[in-house]
Amino acid sequence: MFRKICIYGVGAIGGWLAARLAPLPGLQITAVARGATLDALQRQGIALHEKDATGVEQAKRQAIGASSDPAALGPQDLVIVAVKGPALADVAARIAPLLAPHTVVLTAMNGVPWWFLQGAGGAAAGQRLRSIDPHGAIEGAIPLPHVVGCVVHASCSLDGPGVVRHRMGNELIVGEPSGEMTQRLQGLRALLRQAGFEATASPQIQKEIWYKLWGNMTINPMCALTGATADRILDDDLARDFASRVMLEAQDIGARLGLPIADSPDDRHAVTRKLGALKPSMLQDVQAGRALELDALVSSVRELGQLTGVATPFTDALLGLARVHARQLGLYPA
């Protein structure tokens, strides 16, 4: 079912997915990349550093095809979009040559995707999120019938262009926006398991997306604002309480969307504490001078609050401070 597979965005997560899929027999793995990443992939393929079952680090390198021009790669069976939110509009503008009528587009991204309310129940069902896709360009370029959602529970980083280090986690949750257990979803789950991922299929992928977002919509921007690792945020009573209040707003929104969360903020903080001195992706982006994905992680929650009638004063404060900081650094549009 999936023989031609293209990874669009070969960062830490995209590179990890590409490196795991590349050794499978009978697959043609390619990537859309630019600059130093494209050069590295064309010269030496994708390198993955990760520990085996005994805890010994292994380094493996796999050859994959790569181009900056999607038209050079042609129609695919599966396109895995693994870019950060700010790059999605550019992906939408260039993805057409990769899509055939049967192509599946797997969105392996952080935060709320543009299709989040399509197929979901509850208040605001079917509406377009203007904070993510203000003019409908993404929805127009990647129509809903192509889309399968993916939630990644793993930590990876880049040692350099085309060199990925897998640190922890191995779980991928996939699901149709409609909640159906389709043949293509089952085939995708089987493929990912064959590649060594702990892959499961969800009957409500929006709920999985919302729960992951609930944990990182505070820690990510708060670490980016302060330069502190996650443990420092949680060690401060006032900072932790502020994060909890934002999470309570999001919990109320989720309940009105039919996406209830049974945990308390303290339950989720306890999970984050186990990660120690975590440097979230948004802090890494600040340090590297990359655009911040505030809209997918925070602006979207504020908009969903407006759509469901939930007041979000703490979310508003977090967004306001985070985007002023990001604009000051030139990492978020004015």
C-alpha positions as CSV (number, residue, x, y, z in Angstrom):
1,M,0.0,0.0,0.0
2,F,2.9,2.4,0.8
3,R,5.9,1.9,-1.4
4,K,6.8,5.5,-2.4
5,I,7.2,7.5,0.8
6,C,8.4,11.2,1.0
7,I,9.4,12.9,4.2
8,Y,8.7,16.6,3.9
9,G,10.9,18.3,6.6
10,V,13.9,16.4,7.7
11,G,14.5,17.9,11.1
12,A,14.8,15.8,14.2
13,I,11.5,14.0,14.0
14,G,11.4,13.8,10.2
15,G,14.9,12.5,10.1
16,W,14.1,9.9,12.8
17,L,11.2,8.7,10.8
18,A,13.2,8.6,7.5
19,A,16.1,6.7,9.1
20,R,13.8,4.0,10.6
21,L,11.8,3.5,7.4
22,A,14.7,3.5,4.9
23,P,16.0,0.0,5.7
24,L,12.6,-1.7,5.0
25,P,12.7,-3.7,1.8
26,G,10.8,-2.6,-1.2
27,L,10.3,1.0,-0.1
28,Q,11.5,4.1,-2.0
29,I,12.2,6.8,0.7
30,T,12.8,10.3,-0.5
31,A,12.8,13.7,1.2
32,V,12.1,17.4,0.4
33,A,14.9,19.4,2.0
34,R,16.9,22.6,1.5
35,G,20.3,24.1,2.2
36,A,22.7,22.3,4.4
37,T,20.2,19.5,5.1
38,L,19.7,18.8,1.4
39,D,23.5,18.8,0.8
40,A,24.1,16.4,3.7
41,L,21.3,14.0,2.5
42,Q,22.6,14.0,-1.0
43,R,26.2,13.4,0.0
44,Q,25.9,10.9,2.9
45,G,22.2,10.1,3.5
46,I,20.5,10.2,6.9
47,A,22.4,9.2,10.1
48,L,20.6,8.0,13.2
49,H,22.2,7.7,16.7
50,E,20.1,5.7,19.1
51,K,20.5,3.0,21.8
52,D,19.7,-0.6,21.2
53,A,17.8,-2.9,23.5
54,T,20.8,-3.4,25.7
55,G,21.5,0.3,26.1
56,V,24.5,0.4,23.7
57,E,24.4,3.4,21.3
58,Q,24.4,2.5,17.7
59,A,25.0,4.8,14.7
60,K,23.5,3.9,11.4
61,R,23.5,5.7,8.1
62,Q,20.9,5.2,5.3
63,A,20.9,6.4,1.8
64,I,17.7,8.2,0.7
65,G,16.8,10.4,-2.3
66,A,16.5,14.1,-1.7
67,S,15.5,17.2,-3.6
68,S,14.5,20.8,-3.0
69,D,11.9,20.4,-5.7
70,P,8.8,18.2,-5.0
71,A,8.2,17.9,-8.8
72,A,11.5,16.1,-9.1
73,L,10.2,13.4,-6.7
74,G,6.7,13.0,-8.3
75,P,3.5,11.5,-6.8
76,Q,3.8,9.5,-3.6
77,D,1.8,6.8,-1.7
78,L,2.6,8.5,1.6
79,V,3.9,12.0,2.4
80,I,5.0,12.6,6.0
81,V,4.8,16.3,6.9
82,A,7.2,16.8,9.8
83,V,7.8,20.5,9.7
84,K,7.3,23.2,12.4
85,G,4.1,25.2,12.2
86,P,5.6,28.3,10.7
87,A,6.8,26.3,7.7
88,L,3.4,24.8,6.9
89,A,2.2,27.5,4.5
90,D,5.3,27.0,2.4
91,V,4.7,23.2,2.4
92,A,1.1,23.7,1.3
93,A,2.2,26.0,-1.6
94,R,4.7,23.4,-2.9
95,I,3.2,20.0,-2.1
96,A,1.0,19.5,-5.1
97,P,3.5,17.4,-7.3
98,L,3.7,14.8,-4.5
99,L,-0.1,14.2,-4.3
100,A,-2.0,11.7,-6.3
101,P,-5.7,10.9,-5.6
102,H,-4.7,8.0,-3.3
103,T,-1.8,9.8,-1.5
104,V,-1.9,9.8,2.3
105,V,-0.5,12.9,4.0
106,L,0.5,12.0,7.6
107,T,0.9,15.2,9.7
108,A,3.6,14.4,12.3
109,M,3.6,17.9,13.9
110,N,3.3,19.6,17.2
111,G,0.2,21.5,18.3
112,V,-3.3,21.9,16.7
113,P,-3.4,21.1,13.0
114,W,-5.4,23.0,10.4
115,W,-7.9,20.1,10.1
116,F,-8.5,19.7,13.9
117,L,-12.2,20.6,13.8
118,Q,-12.9,18.6,10.7
119,G,-14.5,15.3,11.8
120,A,-14.5,16.3,15.4
121,G,-17.7,16.6,17.5
122,G,-18.7,19.1,20.1
123,A,-18.8,22.9,19.8
124,A,-17.1,24.4,16.8
125,A,-17.1,21.2,14.8
126,G,-16.2,21.7,11.1
127,Q,-14.9,25.3,11.5
128,R,-11.6,26.5,10.1
129,L,-9.0,27.7,12.6
130,R,-7.9,31.1,11.4
131,S,-4.9,31.2,13.7
132,I,-3.5,28.2,11.7
133,D,-5.0,28.6,8.2
134,P,-6.4,32.1,8.0
135,H,-7.3,32.1,4.3
136,G,-7.9,28.3,3.8
137,A,-4.8,27.9,1.7
138,I,-3.5,24.9,3.6
139,E,-6.9,23.2,3.5
140,G,-7.1,23.9,-0.2
141,A,-3.7,22.5,-0.9
142,I,-4.0,19.4,1.3
143,P,-7.7,18.4,1.2
144,L,-9.1,16.5,4.1
145,P,-9.5,13.1,2.3
146,H,-5.7,12.9,2.1
147,V,-5.1,13.5,5.8
148,V,-4.2,11.1,8.6
149,G,-3.1,12.6,11.9
150,C,-0.1,11.5,13.9
151,V,1.0,12.2,17.5
152,V,4.7,11.6,18.2
153,H,5.7,10.7,21.7
154,A,9.5,10.8,21.4
155,S,12.4,13.1,22.0
156,C,14.9,13.6,19.2
157,S,17.5,16.3,18.4
158,L,19.9,17.1,15.6
159,D,23.6,16.8,16.0
160,G,24.0,18.5,12.6
161,P,22.3,18.5,9.1
162,G,21.1,15.0,8.4
163,V,22.4,13.6,11.8
164,V,19.6,12.7,14.2
165,R,20.0,11.6,17.8
166,H,17.1,9.7,19.3
167,R,16.9,10.3,23.1
168,M,13.7,8.7,24.4
169,G,10.2,7.5,23.4
170,N,9.2,5.4,20.5
171,E,5.4,5.9,20.3
172,L,3.4,7.0,17.3
173,I,-0.4,7.3,17.5
174,V,-2.2,7.6,14.1
175,G,-5.8,8.3,13.3
176,E,-8.3,9.4,10.7
177,P,-9.8,12.8,11.4
178,S,-13.2,11.1,11.0
179,G,-12.3,8.4,13.6
180,E,-12.9,5.6,11.1
181,M,-10.6,2.5,11.3
182,T,-9.9,2.5,7.5
183,Q,-7.9,0.0,5.6
184,R,-5.2,2.7,4.9
185,L,-5.0,3.5,8.6
186,Q,-4.4,-0.2,9.5
187,G,-1.9,-0.5,6.7
188,L,-0.1,2.6,8.0
189,R,0.0,1.2,11.5
190,A,1.4,-2.1,10.2
191,L,4.1,-0.2,8.2
192,L,5.2,1.8,11.2
193,R,5.4,-1.3,13.4
194,Q,7.5,-3.0,10.8
195,A,9.9,0.0,11.1
196,G,10.2,-0.6,14.8
197,F,7.8,2.1,16.1
198,E,5.3,1.4,18.9
199,A,2.4,2.4,16.6
200,T,-1.3,2.4,17.6
201,A,-4.4,3.6,15.8
202,S,-6.7,5.9,17.6
203,P,-10.5,6.2,17.1
204,Q,-10.3,9.9,18.1
205,I,-6.9,11.3,17.1
206,Q,-8.0,14.8,18.1
207,K,-8.1,13.7,21.7
208,E,-4.6,12.4,21.5
209,I,-3.4,15.7,19.9
210,W,-5.2,17.7,22.6
211,Y,-3.7,15.7,25.5
212,K,-0.2,16.1,24.2
213,L,-0.8,19.8,23.6
214,W,-2.1,20.2,27.1
215,G,1.3,19.2,28.4
216,N,3.5,21.3,26.1
217,M,1.4,24.5,25.4
218,T,2.8,26.0,28.7
219,I,6.2,24.5,29.2
220,N,7.3,25.2,25.6
221,P,6.6,29.0,25.6
222,M,7.5,29.5,29.2
223,C,10.9,27.9,28.7
224,A,11.4,30.0,25.5
225,L,10.5,33.2,27.4
226,T,12.8,32.5,30.4
227,G,15.6,30.5,28.9
228,A,15.1,28.0,31.7
229,T,14.7,24.2,31.4
230,A,11.4,22.6,32.3
231,D,12.5,21.5,35.8
232,R,13.3,25.1,36.7
233,I,9.8,26.2,35.6
234,L,8.1,23.5,37.7
235,D,10.4,24.2,40.7
236,D,9.0,27.7,41.0
237,D,5.6,27.8,42.8
238,L,4.3,30.8,41.0
239,A,5.5,29.7,37.5
240,R,4.0,26.3,38.1
241,D,0.7,27.8,39.3
242,F,0.5,30.0,36.2
243,A,1.1,27.0,34.0
244,S,-1.7,25.1,35.8
245,R,-4.2,28.0,35.3
246,V,-3.5,28.0,31.6
247,M,-4.0,24.2,31.5
248,L,-7.3,24.5,33.4
249,E,-8.6,26.9,30.7
250,A,-7.5,24.4,28.0
251,Q,-9.1,21.6,29.9
252,D,-12.5,23.4,29.9
253,I,-12.2,24.1,26.2
254,G,-11.4,20.4,25.5
255,A,-14.5,19.3,27.4
256,R,-16.7,21.5,25.2
257,L,-15.0,20.0,22.1
258,G,-15.8,16.5,23.3
259,L,-12.1,16.0,24.2
260,P,-12.2,15.6,28.0
261,I,-9.0,15.2,30.1
262,A,-9.3,13.3,33.3
263,D,-5.9,14.3,34.7
264,S,-5.2,17.3,36.8
265,P,-2.5,19.8,35.9
266,D,-0.4,18.4,38.8
267,D,-0.7,14.9,37.3
268,R,0.7,16.2,34.0
269,H,3.5,18.2,35.8
270,A,4.6,15.0,37.5
271,V,5.0,13.4,34.0
272,T,7.1,16.4,32.9
273,R,9.2,16.2,36.0
274,K,10.4,12.7,35.1
275,L,12.1,14.2,32.0
276,G,14.4,16.2,34.2
277,A,16.2,19.2,32.8
278,L,14.2,19.1,29.6
279,K,15.0,21.7,26.9
280,P,11.7,21.9,25.0
281,S,11.7,22.4,21.2
282,M,10.7,26.1,21.4
283,L,13.6,26.9,23.7
284,Q,15.9,25.1,21.2
285,D,14.3,27.2,18.4
286,V,15.0,30.5,20.3
287,Q,18.6,29.5,20.8
288,A,19.0,28.5,17.1
289,G,17.2,31.6,15.9
290,R,14.4,29.7,14.3
291,A,10.8,30.9,13.9
292,L,8.6,29.9,16.8
293,E,5.4,27.8,16.4
294,L,3.3,29.9,18.8
295,D,0.2,29.7,16.7
296,A,-0.1,25.9,16.7
297,L,0.6,25.7,20.4
298,V,-1.0,28.8,22.0
299,S,-2.9,31.1,19.5
300,S,-5.0,28.1,18.4
301,V,-6.1,27.4,22.0
302,R,-7.1,31.1,22.5
303,E,-9.2,30.9,19.3
304,L,-10.8,27.6,20.4
305,G,-11.7,29.4,23.6
306,Q,-13.4,32.1,21.7
307,L,-15.3,29.5,19.5
308,T,-16.5,27.5,22.6
309,G,-17.2,30.5,24.9
310,V,-14.4,29.8,27.4
311,A,-12.7,32.8,28.8
312,T,-8.9,32.5,28.6
313,P,-7.2,35.3,30.5
314,F,-4.2,33.2,31.5
315,T,-3.7,31.8,28.0
316,D,-4.0,35.3,26.6
317,A,-1.3,36.5,29.0
318,L,1.0,33.7,28.0
319,L,0.5,34.3,24.3
320,G,1.0,38.1,24.6
321,L,4.2,37.8,26.5
322,A,5.6,35.0,24.3
323,R,4.8,36.7,21.0
324,V,6.3,40.1,22.2
325,H,9.4,38.2,23.2
326,A,9.5,36.3,19.8
327,R,8.9,39.5,17.8
328,Q,11.7,41.2,19.7
329,L,14.0,38.4,18.5
330,G,12.6,38.5,14.9
331,L,11.2,35.0,15.3
332,Y,7.5,35.7,14.9
333,P,5.7,38.0,12.4
334,A,4.6,41.4,13.4
